[in-house]
Amino acid sequence: MTPDGPAYQGRLLPHPDEEVVDQGLGFDLGTLHSRRRALAFLGGIGGMAALAACGTGAGTKSTEQPATSPSASTSSDLTEIPDETNGPYPADGTNGVNVLDKDGIVRQDIRSSFGDSTATAQGIPLTFELTVLDIVNDGRPMTGAAVYAWQCDQDGNYSLYSEGIEDENYLRGVQVADDEGRVKFISVFPACYPGRWPHVHFEVYPDLGSITDADKRLSTSQLALPKKACETVYATEGYETSVDNLAQLTLKTDNVFGDDGGLHQLAATTGSPKAGYTAKLTVPIDTSTEPTAGNAPEGGGGGPGPGGGQPPSGAPTGEPPSGG
């Protein structure tokens, strides 16, 4: 504890109410840099042994983390983003509904529907940014890659599927990665519905011309939102049903993030209900391997039980897929 607040290795914690392991990727990279300097100083096997003593057992996060600066990334620094199911409500053509062949799907602000409808999803503003890196190409930015992102609204419902919004397509959109591999979407903070930790789905394609063919996906994964931000948002008007749903879950018990507690999918998130939130996640992809993510059952899915959780109101039912 310092006069300016809690610190670790002489650096003030950006999130003083959280544990050291929950300070965000930027803070972790500072720790990683310090460890590399220590390794260079100690040298050889002795240095590696000293760093081993500073592993996760010492209360710090693993150094095997994605880098936020593409120019500083190497394949040895990166862990591939876990492949996940695209869930019951992808609208990518794998379960009958396809929004990716529609004019207007390429957009940054996904809060409103496009085409014949102009309905807008309500909720606390959320801007999320994904940085797509190619592990095979020394962690360089995957410039030109197309990212399709989708999520539920503040009531836990998905456009094109849930009752009353079957003709809406809000909270779905495509962006093309810039020279730094980044895509940015302007959205709303998603709800927490029964059985699933708050999340955003995304698929990465090699280029914009590939998005109408799900077989060309390079990766299918999900972004997790941190507990503290979720609790703060869910205390505001409009998110009342999410409070009890979140209280019954942890990242470890979630059927998608539970295998590692969302270690490589938990976004660094800042903001407030008044100002809105920003979430950032690095998405390293190993383009030399075949994607392993599964598709939703034909016609939807997502019924109660392990794998799907309780589906949003009016959503199609069927055999529950792994993860909603």
C-alpha positions as CSV (number, residue, x, y, z in Angstrom):
1,M,0.0,0.0,0.0
2,T,1.4,3.4,-1.0
3,P,0.1,6.9,-0.3
4,D,-1.4,6.9,-3.8
5,G,-3.1,3.5,-3.4
6,P,-2.2,-0.2,-3.7
7,A,0.8,-1.1,-5.9
8,Y,2.6,-4.2,-7.2
9,Q,6.3,-4.1,-8.1
10,G,6.3,-0.3,-7.7
11,R,3.4,0.2,-10.1
12,L,0.0,1.5,-9.1
13,L,-2.8,-1.0,-9.7
14,P,-5.2,0.4,-12.4
15,H,-8.1,-1.5,-10.7
16,P,-7.3,-1.1,-7.0
17,D,-10.4,-3.1,-5.9
18,E,-9.4,-6.2,-7.9
19,E,-6.7,-8.8,-7.3
20,V,-3.3,-8.5,-8.9
21,V,-4.2,-11.1,-11.5
22,D,-7.3,-9.1,-12.6
23,Q,-5.6,-5.8,-13.4
24,G,-5.9,-6.2,-17.2
25,L,-3.7,-7.0,-20.1
26,G,-1.7,-3.8,-20.1
27,F,-0.7,-4.3,-16.5
28,D,0.2,-7.9,-17.2
29,L,2.4,-6.9,-20.1
30,G,4.4,-4.6,-17.7
31,T,4.9,-7.6,-15.4
32,L,6.0,-9.7,-18.4
33,H,8.5,-7.0,-19.4
34,S,9.9,-6.9,-15.9
35,R,10.4,-10.6,-15.9
36,R,12.1,-10.6,-19.2
37,R,14.6,-8.0,-17.9
38,A,15.2,-10.2,-14.9
39,L,15.9,-13.1,-17.2
40,A,18.4,-11.2,-19.2
41,F,20.1,-10.1,-16.0
42,L,20.3,-13.5,-14.4
43,G,21.0,-15.3,-17.6
44,G,21.0,-19.0,-18.6
45,I,19.4,-21.8,-16.6
46,G,19.8,-19.9,-13.4
47,G,17.6,-17.1,-14.7
48,M,15.0,-19.5,-15.9
49,A,14.9,-21.2,-12.6
50,A,14.4,-17.8,-10.9
51,L,11.5,-16.9,-13.2
52,A,9.9,-20.3,-12.5
53,A,9.7,-19.3,-8.9
54,C,7.7,-16.2,-10.0
55,G,5.1,-18.3,-11.7
56,T,1.3,-18.4,-11.1
57,G,1.9,-20.0,-7.7
58,A,3.4,-16.7,-6.5
59,G,0.0,-15.0,-7.1
60,T,0.7,-13.4,-10.5
61,K,-0.9,-14.1,-13.8
62,S,0.9,-16.4,-16.3
63,T,3.2,-14.6,-18.7
64,E,1.8,-16.6,-21.6
65,Q,-0.5,-13.8,-22.6
66,P,-1.4,-12.2,-26.0
67,A,0.5,-9.0,-26.7
68,T,-1.5,-5.8,-27.4
69,S,1.2,-4.3,-29.7
70,P,1.4,-6.3,-32.9
71,S,4.9,-4.9,-33.7
72,A,6.2,-6.4,-30.4
73,S,4.4,-9.8,-30.8
74,T,6.1,-13.0,-31.6
75,S,4.5,-16.4,-32.0
76,S,6.1,-17.6,-28.8
77,D,4.3,-14.8,-26.9
78,L,0.9,-15.7,-28.1
79,T,-1.7,-18.3,-27.1
80,E,-4.4,-19.0,-29.7
81,I,-7.8,-17.7,-28.8
82,P,-9.9,-20.8,-27.8
83,D,-12.3,-22.1,-30.4
84,E,-15.9,-22.1,-29.2
85,T,-19.4,-23.0,-30.5
86,N,-21.2,-20.3,-32.4
87,G,-24.2,-21.0,-30.2
88,P,-27.9,-21.3,-31.1
89,Y,-28.3,-17.8,-32.6
90,P,-25.4,-17.1,-35.1
91,A,-27.4,-16.1,-38.2
92,D,-24.3,-17.1,-40.2
93,G,-26.1,-19.6,-42.4
94,T,-25.1,-22.7,-40.3
95,N,-28.6,-23.1,-38.9
96,G,-30.8,-21.7,-41.6
97,V,-30.7,-18.0,-40.9
98,N,-28.1,-15.9,-42.7
99,V,-27.6,-12.2,-42.2
100,L,-24.1,-12.2,-43.7
101,D,-25.3,-12.0,-47.3
102,K,-27.4,-8.8,-46.7
103,D,-26.5,-5.3,-47.8
104,G,-25.7,-3.2,-44.7
105,I,-24.1,-5.9,-42.6
106,V,-20.7,-4.2,-42.8
107,R,-21.0,-1.5,-40.2
108,Q,-19.3,-0.3,-37.0
109,D,-22.3,0.8,-35.1
110,I,-24.5,-2.3,-34.6
111,R,-27.0,-0.9,-32.2
112,S,-29.8,-0.4,-34.8
113,S,-31.3,-2.8,-37.4
114,F,-30.5,-2.2,-41.0
115,G,-32.6,-2.8,-44.1
116,D,-36.4,-2.6,-43.7
117,S,-36.3,-2.0,-39.9
118,T,-34.8,0.8,-37.9
119,A,-35.4,-0.5,-34.4
120,T,-32.5,0.2,-32.0
121,A,-31.3,-1.9,-29.1
122,Q,-31.4,-0.1,-25.7
123,G,-28.8,-0.3,-23.0
124,I,-25.5,1.0,-21.6
125,P,-23.1,1.9,-24.4
126,L,-20.3,-0.7,-25.0
127,T,-17.5,-0.3,-27.6
128,F,-15.5,-3.4,-28.0
129,E,-12.3,-3.7,-29.9
130,L,-10.6,-6.9,-31.2
131,T,-7.0,-7.1,-32.4
132,V,-6.5,-10.1,-34.7
133,L,-3.0,-11.5,-34.9
134,D,-1.5,-14.3,-37.0
135,I,0.5,-16.6,-34.8
136,V,2.1,-18.4,-37.9
137,N,3.2,-15.0,-39.3
138,D,5.2,-14.0,-36.1
139,G,2.2,-12.5,-34.5
140,R,1.7,-9.8,-37.1
141,P,-1.6,-8.1,-37.6
142,M,-4.1,-10.0,-39.7
143,T,-4.8,-6.9,-41.9
144,G,-7.9,-7.4,-44.1
145,A,-9.5,-10.1,-42.0
146,A,-13.2,-9.8,-41.6
147,V,-14.8,-10.2,-38.2
148,Y,-18.5,-10.9,-37.7
149,A,-19.7,-10.1,-34.1
150,W,-23.1,-10.6,-32.5
151,Q,-24.7,-10.6,-29.1
152,C,-27.9,-10.5,-27.1
153,D,-29.6,-7.3,-26.0
154,Q,-30.3,-5.9,-22.5
155,D,-33.2,-8.4,-22.1
156,G,-31.1,-11.4,-23.1
157,N,-32.8,-11.7,-26.5
158,Y,-31.2,-12.3,-29.9
159,S,-32.4,-10.5,-33.1
160,L,-33.7,-12.8,-35.9
161,Y,-34.5,-15.5,-33.3
162,S,-36.3,-14.3,-30.2
163,E,-40.1,-13.7,-30.1
164,G,-41.0,-10.2,-31.2
165,I,-37.7,-9.4,-32.8
166,E,-37.5,-12.1,-35.5
167,D,-37.5,-9.3,-38.2
168,E,-34.8,-7.3,-36.5
169,N,-31.1,-7.7,-37.1
170,Y,-29.6,-5.3,-34.6
171,L,-26.4,-6.2,-32.5
172,R,-24.9,-8.0,-35.5
173,G,-22.3,-6.6,-37.8
174,V,-19.0,-7.1,-39.7
175,Q,-15.8,-5.0,-39.7
176,V,-12.6,-5.4,-41.6
177,A,-9.3,-5.3,-39.7
178,D,-7.1,-2.3,-40.2
179,D,-3.3,-2.2,-40.6
180,E,-2.9,-3.1,-36.9
181,G,-5.4,-6.0,-37.1
182,R,-8.0,-4.0,-35.2
183,V,-11.8,-4.0,-35.6
184,K,-14.1,-1.9,-33.4
185,F,-17.8,-2.2,-32.8
186,I,-20.2,0.2,-31.1
187,S,-22.9,-1.7,-29.2
188,V,-24.7,-2.0,-25.9
189,F,-23.7,-3.9,-22.8
190,P,-25.3,-7.4,-23.1
191,A,-27.5,-9.0,-20.5
192,C,-26.8,-12.1,-18.5
193,Y,-29.4,-14.7,-19.2
194,P,-29.7,-18.1,-17.4
195,G,-26.8,-20.4,-17.9
196,R,-24.4,-18.1,-19.6
197,W,-21.8,-15.6,-18.5
198,P,-22.1,-12.2,-20.2
199,H,-20.4,-12.5,-23.6
200,V,-20.1,-11.4,-27.2
201,H,-19.7,-13.9,-30.1
202,F,-17.4,-13.4,-33.0
203,E,-16.1,-15.2,-36.1
204,V,-13.0,-14.4,-38.0
205,Y,-12.8,-14.8,-41.8
206,P,-9.7,-14.4,-44.0
207,D,-11.3,-11.5,-45.9
208,L,-14.6,-9.8,-46.6
209,G,-15.3,-11.9,-49.6
210,S,-15.4,-15.0,-47.4
211,I,-18.1,-14.1,-44.9
212,T,-20.9,-15.7,-46.7
213,D,-19.2,-19.2,-46.5
214,A,-19.0,-20.4,-42.9
215,D,-16.6,-23.2,-43.9
216,K,-14.0,-20.4,-44.5
217,R,-14.0,-19.3,-40.8
218,L,-10.5,-19.1,-39.3
219,S,-11.8,-18.9,-35.7
220,T,-15.0,-18.8,-33.8
221,S,-14.8,-17.6,-30.2
222,Q,-16.4,-15.4,-27.5
223,L,-15.4,-12.3,-25.6
224,A,-16.1,-12.4,-21.8
225,L,-16.9,-9.3,-19.8
226,P,-15.5,-8.9,-16.3
227,K,-17.6,-9.4,-13.2
228,K,-17.2,-5.9,-11.7
229,A,-18.3,-4.1,-14.8
230,C,-21.3,-6.5,-15.2
231,E,-22.4,-6.0,-11.6
232,T,-22.2,-2.2,-12.0
233,V,-24.2,-2.2,-15.2
234,Y,-26.8,-4.6,-14.0
235,A,-27.5,-2.3,-11.0
236,T,-29.0,0.2,-13.6
237,E,-32.5,0.4,-14.9
238,G,-33.3,-2.0,-17.7
239,Y,-31.0,-4.8,-16.6
240,E,-33.0,-6.0,-13.6
241,T,-33.3,-9.7,-14.7
242,S,-29.5,-10.0,-15.1
243,V,-28.8,-9.5,-11.5
244,D,-30.0,-12.9,-10.2
245,N,-28.7,-14.6,-13.4
246,L,-25.2,-13.3,-12.8
247,A,-25.3,-14.2,-9.1
248,Q,-25.7,-17.9,-10.1
249,L,-22.7,-18.0,-12.3
250,T,-18.9,-17.6,-12.3
251,L,-16.5,-17.8,-15.1
252,K,-15.4,-21.2,-13.8
253,T,-19.0,-22.6,-13.9
254,D,-19.9,-21.1,-17.3
255,N,-20.2,-23.9,-19.9
256,V,-18.0,-22.1,-22.4
257,F,-15.4,-20.2,-20.3
258,G,-15.3,-22.7,-17.5
259,D,-12.3,-24.8,-18.8
260,D,-9.9,-22.0,-18.0
261,G,-12.0,-19.3,-16.3
262,G,-11.9,-17.2,-19.5
263,L,-8.2,-16.6,-19.2
264,H,-7.7,-15.8,-22.8
265,Q,-11.1,-14.4,-23.5
266,L,-11.7,-11.9,-20.7
267,A,-11.6,-8.4,-22.1
268,A,-9.8,-5.5,-20.5
269,T,-12.7,-3.3,-19.7
270,T,-12.9,0.4,-18.6
271,G,-15.7,2.9,-18.2
272,S,-18.9,3.6,-16.2
273,P,-22.7,3.4,-16.8
274,K,-22.7,7.2,-17.4
275,A,-19.8,7.3,-19.8
276,G,-20.2,3.9,-21.4
277,Y,-17.7,1.1,-21.5
278,T,-14.8,0.0,-23.7
279,A,-13.7,-3.6,-23.9
280,K,-10.5,-4.7,-25.6
281,L,-9.3,-8.2,-26.5
282,T,-6.4,-9.6,-28.4
283,V,-7.3,-12.4,-30.7
284,P,-4.3,-14.5,-31.8
285,I,-5.1,-17.2,-34.4
286,D,-3.1,-20.1,-35.6
287,T,-3.9,-20.3,-39.3
288,S,-2.0,-23.6,-39.7
289,T,-4.6,-25.5,-37.7
290,E,-8.2,-26.5,-38.6
291,P,-10.8,-24.6,-36.5
292,T,-12.5,-26.9,-34.0
293,A,-15.6,-24.9,-33.1
294,G,-19.0,-26.5,-33.5
295,N,-22.2,-25.2,-35.1
296,A,-25.6,-24.9,-33.6
297,P,-28.2,-27.6,-34.4
298,E,-30.3,-27.1,-37.5
299,G,-33.1,-24.7,-36.8
300,G,-31.6,-23.1,-33.7
301,G,-31.4,-24.8,-30.3
302,G,-30.4,-23.7,-26.9
303,G,-32.9,-25.3,-24.6
304,P,-32.3,-25.7,-20.8
305,G,-29.6,-27.8,-19.4
306,P,-25.8,-28.2,-19.6
307,G,-24.5,-26.6,-22.8
308,G,-27.2,-24.1,-23.7
309,G,-28.7,-22.6,-20.6
310,Q,-32.2,-21.2,-20.6
311,P,-32.9,-19.8,-24.1
312,P,-34.0,-16.2,-24.5
313,S,-37.8,-15.6,-24.5
314,G,-39.4,-17.0,-27.6
315,A,-36.2,-18.4,-29.1
316,P,-36.2,-21.7,-31.0
317,T,-35.9,-24.8,-28.9
318,G,-34.2,-28.2,-29.5
319,E,-31.2,-30.1,-28.5
320,P,-29.0,-27.7,-26.5
321,P,-25.7,-26.8,-28.2
322,S,-22.5,-26.3,-26.2
323,G,-22.8,-22.6,-25.2
324,G,-25.5,-20.0,-26.0
